[in-house]
Amino acid sequence: MKTAPSYPIDNSAILYLAQMGPDHTNVYRFSLTLAEPVCPELLQQAADRICPRFPTIFAGFREGIFSYAVIPAVSAPRVQADPGLLKTMTRSEMNRCAYRIYYDSHEIAIEAFHALTDGYGAIASFRTLAAEYLFLRYGIDSPERSGMLESGEPDWQEELRDAYLDHAGGKPSGVPNRQAYQLTGENRDWRVKASVEPFSTRQLLDAAKESGISVTAMLSGIMAEAIMELQRKNSPSGREKPVRIMVPIDLRRKFPSRTLRNFILYALPTMEPEEAQLPRRERLQRLHHQLRQQTSRDALAPQIARNVRLQASWCFRMIPLKLKCFAMRLAYRFFGECNSSITLTNLGPVPLSEELKPHIQKIEVHLTPRRGSPYNCALISCGDTTCISITRFGAMPELEELFFSKLRSVLEV
């Protein structure tokens, strides 16, 4: 009998796998709204057809003595009516296929466990799924049906590589461990709630350009300003902590790779309490400067080397998996999430061919909120619409209302 193929997990997957629990998994969601109602039967056919094309994305995980392995799914996941936003994945789902496909009226959505892939890989699979569905529904043959982000035959081996290992040269850096302010969730439960606001992409770009900064820096600065204000409101007599925004960085922009697996690191631009008194323009430019420094190739290469060398060490590899995951959960609790106040990820514009544009009205992305500091923020652009989503576990949308109010005031200037 032929043995099913398997792949080693990539260098960042172990952290997501170590953190998963019965009430919290690091799952993200992409959704698109179509001009026409969704046909579930054709969506299932599209999923069945593209499943073999993405063996490390339509996949689950097998637990070994010392490590996990990625196991391609035997078949595509069953298409389901949308049960609600970012439900926690069970262990059986993780083992079978940690990738979901949902539909609801005019909407198609996917949810994926972060150990499978990052935003780049998720968008590649999602665009291919949408293109295949529209081909089956209307006979639209688009470049996206190749599953590639550019035309041509796919290079399977390059897409399946752990790109961290390809770029692990250089001197490893140290681990930052300074604590940042942690948001709290009032009346918290584990149901994810989302506040989504659409903005003009052109307006965002013009406002950032007027200040001489990037859109990501502008939004990070406004988010830091909102969180600093909440800190002063909720802890008026306490010692103020810095507000640090965790910004995922797609390493493919600095280190050429076509991998569809995880290949990201994080920048941590910081607003100090004393900087809150500065004019907004100066605060934003300071964060922009930090982002530029932290996302340079010279700054990122030592971080890749540090992470790869740790996991490649004989000592780490010989630790039993259960003990390894326990130690990583403990380390993340004390040195991971507490280093930043929120994640803000900018997926940028989704490239769509002219054949698909008339059928797709908008695209959204949502992140599961953090366990300890129960918020997260993500944005994505389609045409001239940028949808910004803030997800939370708490009952009251206090951060969202403040952030969106501040952003609208910047755009109206």
C-alpha positions in Angstrom: 0.0 0.0 0.0 1.3 3.4 -0.9 2.4 5.6 2.1 0.7 9.0 2.3 3.2 11.9 1.7 4.2 14.1 4.6 6.2 17.3 5.1 8.1 18.7 8.0 6.4 21.7 9.6 7.9 25.1 8.8 10.1 27.0 11.2 7.2 29.1 12.7 4.5 26.5 12.8 5.6 24.9 16.0 4.7 28.1 18.0 1.2 28.1 16.6 0.8 24.4 17.3 2.2 24.8 20.9 -0.3 27.5 21.7 -3.5 25.8 20.5 -6.1 24.8 23.2 -9.7 23.7 23.4 -10.9 27.3 23.6 -8.4 29.2 21.4 -6.6 28.5 18.2 -4.7 30.9 15.9 -7.2 30.8 13.0 -7.7 33.6 10.4 -10.5 34.1 7.9 -10.7 35.5 4.4 -14.1 36.2 2.8 -15.3 37.6 -0.5 -18.7 38.9 -1.5 -19.9 38.0 -4.9 -22.4 39.8 -7.1 -24.5 36.6 -7.4 -25.7 34.1 -4.8 -23.3 31.2 -4.1 -24.0 27.7 -5.4 -22.7 25.3 -2.7 -22.6 22.3 -5.0 -20.3 24.1 -7.5 -18.2 25.5 -4.6 -17.6 21.9 -3.4 -16.6 20.9 -6.9 -14.2 23.8 -7.1 -12.7 22.8 -3.7 -12.3 19.1 -4.9 -10.5 20.2 -8.0 -8.0 22.5 -6.4 -7.3 20.5 -3.3 -4.4 18.5 -4.8 -2.8 21.8 -6.0 -2.1 22.9 -2.4 -0.8 19.8 -0.5 0.6 21.8 2.5 -2.5 24.1 2.8 -5.3 21.6 2.4 -3.7 19.6 5.1 -3.7 18.5 8.7 -1.0 17.7 11.3 0.4 14.4 12.7 2.0 14.4 16.1 5.2 12.4 16.5 7.5 11.8 19.4 9.7 14.8 18.7 7.8 16.9 16.1 4.7 17.5 14.1 4.4 16.6 10.4 2.1 18.2 7.7 -0.2 15.6 6.2 -2.0 16.5 2.9 -5.8 16.0 3.3 -7.2 12.8 1.7 -9.9 15.0 0.2 -11.1 18.6 0.2 -13.0 19.7 3.3 -16.7 19.6 3.0 -18.2 23.0 2.1 -20.5 24.2 5.0 -23.0 26.9 5.6 -21.3 29.6 7.6 -21.7 28.8 11.4 -20.2 32.1 12.6 -16.8 33.9 12.8 -13.6 32.1 13.7 -14.8 29.1 15.7 -12.1 27.3 17.6 -10.7 24.3 15.7 -10.9 20.9 17.3 -8.0 18.4 17.5 -9.8 16.2 15.0 -10.1 19.1 12.5 -6.4 19.8 13.0 -5.5 16.2 12.3 -7.8 15.9 9.3 -7.7 19.3 7.5 -7.1 22.6 9.3 -8.7 24.5 6.4 -12.4 25.3 6.3 -14.6 26.5 3.4 -17.9 28.3 4.2 -20.7 30.0 2.2 -23.5 32.3 3.1 -25.8 33.9 0.6 -23.4 35.9 -1.6 -20.3 35.2 0.5 -17.5 32.6 0.2 -15.1 32.3 3.1 -12.1 30.2 4.2 -10.6 29.8 7.6 -7.2 28.4 8.1 -5.0 27.5 11.1 -1.9 29.7 11.0 0.5 26.7 11.3 -0.5 25.8 7.7 0.5 29.0 5.9 0.6 32.8 6.2 -1.5 35.4 4.5 0.4 35.1 1.2 -0.3 31.3 0.9 -3.9 31.7 2.1 -4.6 34.4 -0.5 -3.1 32.1 -3.2 -5.4 29.3 -2.4 -8.4 31.5 -1.9 -8.0 33.3 -5.2 -7.6 29.9 -6.9 -10.8 28.6 -5.2 -12.8 31.7 -6.2 -11.5 31.5 -9.8 -12.3 27.8 -10.1 -15.8 28.4 -8.7 -16.5 31.2 -11.2 -15.2 29.0 -14.0 -17.6 26.2 -13.1 -20.4 28.7 -12.6 -20.0 31.0 -15.6 -17.2 29.5 -17.7 -14.8 32.4 -16.8 -11.3 31.3 -17.5 -8.9 33.6 -15.6 -5.2 33.6 -14.9 -5.9 32.8 -11.2 -7.0 29.3 -12.1 -3.3 28.3 -12.3 -3.1 28.9 -8.6 -0.1 31.0 -9.1 0.3 34.7 -8.4 1.9 35.1 -11.8 1.3 33.1 -15.0 3.2 30.0 -15.9 3.5 26.4 -14.6 4.0 26.1 -10.8 7.3 25.2 -9.4 6.0 22.7 -6.8 9.2 22.2 -5.0 9.9 25.9 -4.4 6.3 26.4 -3.1 6.7 23.6 -0.6 10.0 24.7 0.8 10.6 26.0 4.3 12.0 29.3 3.2 13.4 30.1 6.7 16.0 27.4 6.2 17.0 29.0 2.8 17.8 32.3 4.5 19.2 31.4 7.9 22.8 32.6 7.4 24.3 35.4 9.5 24.6 36.1 13.2 21.5 35.5 15.3 20.0 38.4 17.2 18.9 38.5 20.8 15.3 38.2 22.0 13.5 41.5 23.0 11.6 41.1 26.2 10.3 44.5 27.2 6.7 44.5 28.2 4.0 46.6 26.5 0.6 47.7 27.7 -2.0 44.9 27.5 -5.6 45.7 26.6 -8.3 44.1 28.7 -11.7 42.7 27.5 -14.8 43.6 29.6 -17.2 40.7 30.2 -15.0 38.5 28.0 -16.3 35.3 26.4 -14.7 33.2 23.7 -17.1 34.2 20.9 -15.3 36.3 18.3 -17.0 39.6 17.5 -15.8 41.9 14.6 -16.2 45.5 13.7 -15.5 46.1 10.0 -15.3 49.5 8.3 -14.7 50.1 4.6 -12.5 53.0 3.6 -11.4 54.4 0.3 -8.0 53.0 -0.6 -7.1 56.2 -2.4 -8.0 58.3 0.6 -5.8 56.2 2.9 -2.9 56.4 0.4 -3.3 60.2 0.0 -3.4 60.8 3.8 -0.3 58.7 4.4 1.6 60.4 1.5 0.7 63.8 2.9 2.5 62.9 6.1 5.4 61.2 4.2 4.7 57.8 5.7 3.3 54.4 4.7 -0.4 53.4 5.2 0.8 50.7 7.7 2.8 53.3 9.7 -0.2 55.7 9.7 -2.6 53.0 10.9 -0.2 51.7 13.5 0.3 55.2 14.8 -3.4 55.8 15.1 -3.9 52.4 16.8 -1.1 53.2 19.2 -2.7 56.6 20.0 -6.1 54.9 20.7 -4.6 52.3 22.9 -2.5 54.8 24.8 -5.7 56.8 25.4 -7.5 53.7 26.7 -4.5 53.0 29.0 -4.8 56.4 30.6 -8.6 56.1 30.9 -8.5 52.6 32.5 -5.3 52.9 34.6 -5.2 56.6 35.5 -3.0 56.2 38.6 -0.8 53.4 37.4 2.7 53.6 35.8 2.2 53.9 32.1 3.7 51.3 29.8 4.7 51.7 26.1 2.2 50.7 23.4 3.8 48.4 20.9 2.1 47.3 17.7 3.0 43.9 16.3 3.2 44.2 12.5 3.6 41.0 10.4 6.2 41.3 7.7 6.0 39.2 4.5 9.7 38.1 4.2 9.3 37.4 0.4 9.7 41.1 -0.2 13.2 41.1 1.2 14.3 37.4 0.7 13.1 36.1 -2.7 10.9 33.0 -2.3 7.8 31.5 -3.9 7.0 29.4 -0.9 3.3 29.0 0.0 4.2 28.1 3.6 4.7 30.5 6.5 7.5 33.0 5.8 6.9 36.0 8.0 8.4 37.8 11.0 7.2 40.8 13.0 8.1 44.4 13.4 7.4 46.0 16.8 7.0 49.8 16.4 6.6 51.4 19.8 5.0 54.6 21.2 6.4 55.6 24.5 4.1 57.3 27.1 6.0 60.6 26.9 5.5 60.6 23.1 1.8 60.9 23.5 2.2 64.7 24.0 3.9 65.2 20.6 2.0 66.4 17.6 0.4 63.5 15.7 2.4 64.1 12.6 5.7 63.7 14.5 4.4 60.6 16.3 3.4 59.0 13.0 6.8 59.8 11.5 8.6 58.2 14.4 6.7 55.0 14.0 7.3 55.1 10.3 11.1 55.4 10.9 11.0 52.5 13.3 9.1 50.3 10.8 11.7 51.1 8.1 14.5 50.2 10.4 13.0 47.0 11.6 11.9 45.8 8.2 15.2 46.2 6.5 17.0 43.1 5.4 19.8 43.7 7.8 17.4 43.8 10.7 15.4 40.7 9.6 18.2 38.3 8.7 19.5 37.9 12.3 16.0 37.1 13.5 15.6 34.4 10.9 19.0 33.0 12.0 18.1 33.1 15.6 14.8 31.2 15.1 16.2 28.6 12.8 19.3 27.8 14.9 17.3 27.4 18.0 15.0 24.8 16.4 17.9 23.1 14.5 19.9 22.6 17.6 20.5 19.0 18.8 19.1 19.9 22.2 15.9 21.3 20.9 15.3 18.4 18.5 15.8 15.8 21.2 13.2 17.3 23.6 9.9 15.2 23.4 7.2 17.1 21.6 4.8 17.4 24.5 7.5 18.8 26.8 8.7 21.1 23.9 5.1 22.5 23.4 4.7 23.0 27.2 8.0 25.0 27.4 7.0 27.1 24.3 3.6 27.9 25.7 5.2 29.0 28.9 7.8 31.1 27.1 5.2 32.7 24.9 3.1 33.6 27.9 5.9 35.5 29.6 8.0 36.7 26.6 5.6 36.6 23.5 2.3 38.3 23.6 3.2 40.6 26.5 5.8 42.3 24.2 3.1 44.0 22.1 -0.4 45.4 22.6 -2.1 44.3 19.4 -1.4 42.8 16.0 -2.1 45.0 13.0 -1.6 43.2 9.7 -1.9 44.9 6.3 -2.4 42.3 3.5 -2.4 45.1 0.9 -4.3 44.9 -2.4 -5.4 41.5 -3.6 -4.4 41.3 -7.3 -7.4 40.3 -9.4 -7.5 39.8 -13.1 -9.9 41.7 -15.3 -12.0 38.6 -15.7 -12.8 38.3 -12.0 -13.2 42.0 -11.0 -16.9 42.3 -12.1 -17.9 39.4 -9.9 -16.1 40.2 -6.6 -17.5 43.2 -4.7 -15.3 43.2 -1.6 -12.8 41.1 0.3 -12.3 41.0 4.1 -9.8 39.4 6.5 -10.3 38.7 10.2 -7.8 37.5 12.8 -8.6 35.5 15.9 -8.1 37.8 18.9 -5.2 37.2 21.2 -5.8 35.1 24.3 -4.4 37.5 26.9 -4.9 40.9 25.2 -8.2 40.0 23.4 -8.1 42.1 20.2 -6.5 42.0 16.8 -6.7 44.1 13.6 -6.3 43.3 9.9 -7.0 45.0 6.6 -7.1 44.1 3.0 -7.8 46.0 -0.2 -9.9 45.1 -3.3 -10.1 47.9 -5.9 -10.7 51.2 -4.2 -12.1 49.6 -1.0 -10.0 48.8 2.0 -11.8 46.9 4.7 -10.4 47.2 8.2 -11.5 44.6 10.7 -11.0 44.7 14.5 -11.9 41.5 16.2 -12.4 41.0 20.0 -13.5 38.6 22.7 -14.9 41.4 24.9 -18.5 42.6 24.9 -17.9 46.3 24.3 -16.4 47.8 21.1 -14.5 50.5 22.9 -11.2 50.2 21.0 -12.9 50.0 17.7 -15.0 53.1 18.1 -12.0 55.1 19.3 -9.7 53.9 16.5 -12.2 54.4 13.7 -13.2 57.8 15.0 -9.5 58.9 15.0 -8.9 57.5 11.5 -11.9 59.3 10.1 -10.7 62.6 11.6 -7.3 62.1 9.9 -8.9 61.4 6.5 -11.2 64.4 6.8 -8.4 66.9 7.3 
